[in-house]
Amino acid sequence: MGAPQRDPVAVGEGLVSRAAQIPTPPFRAVLADATTPRTVWSAPGEATVVGSDAAATLTADGPDRFRRIRDRAEALFETGDVHAGTEAACPRLFGGFAFHDDGAERPPWTDFPGARFVFPRVQVTYADNGTWLTVNAVGPDATPEAVETRLEEERERLANLPDPGPVGDPPGVTDRTRTTDLDDWCTGVNAAVDRIRSGELQKVVLAQALECSLEERLSIPDILARLAEKYPDCHRFLVEPASGDASFFGATPERLVTRRGRTVETGALAGTTGRGETPAEDEWLAEELMDSEKNVHEHELVADAIRDQLAPFAASMSTGERTVRRLATVQHLWTPITAELARDEHVLDLVEALHPTPAVGGLPPEKALDTIRDTEPFDRGWYAAPVGWIDAAGNGSFAVALRSAVSTGDVATLFAGVGVVADSDPDREWDEVQLKYRPILDELER
């Protein structure tokens, strides 16, 4: 177990951070040896980070959780004595938020508050310019001498980690329990379609949960390694609470927002079809997706809403060409959107403005969220919510936690959803949900 959670802002404590370049240790060995709560972040064009333990933990609940985390993060970083050596090794806070303002209390989300960010005690960063070890401290042990001593100890420990050997096989699935059966699903989708046709809604995203009993306890290092091999272009993440044995992980294709200085990157990912068994069939499916009135309509609702949500912050904005993004099991319509900020904005201000996008919530937002609560018989928890990191400059990167699951020992609960519009068919939407389970389910089944 990690150290007790502490609120460094409440007690007025400062932080000390030191970093050094090290020989590259195996990712799986580092993660297997890490202390709870463990953190993983790996995204296209970014460094891969493994965090171990918590020097500090920031939590918040309720509709103002974004602002409260931002304020506490800024207060924490303002006290910093940081020697990083390179930007990649700079200390960061890692975490995420619940989907709904009121969070979730039912299993498997019992240990996940409305928002939680961890300042890792030890951070290993795999970057283009090498591998870096960062040691952080907050509170009584936050002295330069103590942190530099710990840095040398951690450097030696990492250099002596054993070879983890080959990646293990999936644990196997012995049983599955659905939260929603087909009849209830059809009833819920048809009710949503009626609301859309009446003008109450434009779109709503409805989800399902699938509880899988496993033959063996899930190895998080192994499943993340398999996901990295199969989904290298996705955002891969791991978030763990300080107490309990839950792990929330995934390989999501959807970036919510990245902020570097005044440059912001986001995009619309909505509209889905499967992959073909041959190149010709695959191309036919992609062309059908591009020409699908239903999918293009759903996609454009998302793109328009993201531009509207980002507009108050932007001095300029540009939209790329709509294309098909191919993943291992599905294909999506994708439109990149970039903006230059009119003034400095913290990444969490942008996260709050964009969440939930219509790709995971709906339009109008409040009506869609009410429909989701009325229809879904489970807690979304952190599913389809923002997960990512922030730094002292207010930069950060966040993904939408899709293609994800919560693992608690020998049980994994998977989540997947679909966008419902006026011409949605419940049976086809059911089939799409099953496709979206595959990225995680394929790595659980033998």
Secondary structure as GFF3:
##gff-version 3
##sequence-region A 1 446
A	DSSP	alpha_helix	8	11	.	.	.	ID=ss1
A	DSSP	beta_strand	15	22	.	.	.	ID=ss2
A	DSSP	alpha_helix	27	33	.	.	.	ID=ss3
A	DSSP	beta_strand	39	42	.	.	.	ID=ss4
A	DSSP	beta_strand	48	52	.	.	.	ID=ss5
A	DSSP	beta_strand	56	60	.	.	.	ID=ss6
A	DSSP	alpha_helix	65	78	.	.	.	ID=ss7
A	DSSP	beta_strand	80	83	.	.	.	ID=ss8
A	DSSP	three_ten_helix	87	89	.	.	.	ID=ss9
A	DSSP	beta_strand	93	97	.	.	.	ID=ss10
A	DSSP	beta_strand	115	119	.	.	.	ID=ss11
A	DSSP	beta_strand	122	127	.	.	.	ID=ss12
A	DSSP	beta_strand	130	138	.	.	.	ID=ss13
A	DSSP	alpha_helix	144	159	.	.	.	ID=ss14
A	DSSP	beta_strand	173	178	.	.	.	ID=ss15
A	DSSP	alpha_helix	182	197	.	.	.	ID=ss16
A	DSSP	beta_strand	203	214	.	.	.	ID=ss17
A	DSSP	alpha_helix	220	230	.	.	.	ID=ss18
A	DSSP	beta_strand	235	239	.	.	.	ID=ss19
A	DSSP	beta_strand	246	252	.	.	.	ID=ss20
A	DSSP	beta_strand	255	260	.	.	.	ID=ss21
A	DSSP	beta_strand	263	274	.	.	.	ID=ss22
A	DSSP	alpha_helix	279	291	.	.	.	ID=ss23
A	DSSP	alpha_helix	293	310	.	.	.	ID=ss24
A	DSSP	three_ten_helix	311	313	.	.	.	ID=ss25
A	DSSP	beta_strand	314	319	.	.	.	ID=ss26
A	DSSP	beta_strand	323	326	.	.	.	ID=ss27
A	DSSP	beta_strand	330	341	.	.	.	ID=ss28
A	DSSP	alpha_helix	347	354	.	.	.	ID=ss29
A	DSSP	beta_strand	362	363	.	.	.	ID=ss30
A	DSSP	alpha_helix	365	375	.	.	.	ID=ss31
A	DSSP	beta_strand	386	390	.	.	.	ID=ss32
A	DSSP	beta_strand	396	400	.	.	.	ID=ss33
A	DSSP	beta_strand	404	408	.	.	.	ID=ss34
A	DSSP	beta_strand	411	420	.	.	.	ID=ss35
A	DSSP	alpha_helix	426	441	.	.	.	ID=ss36
###
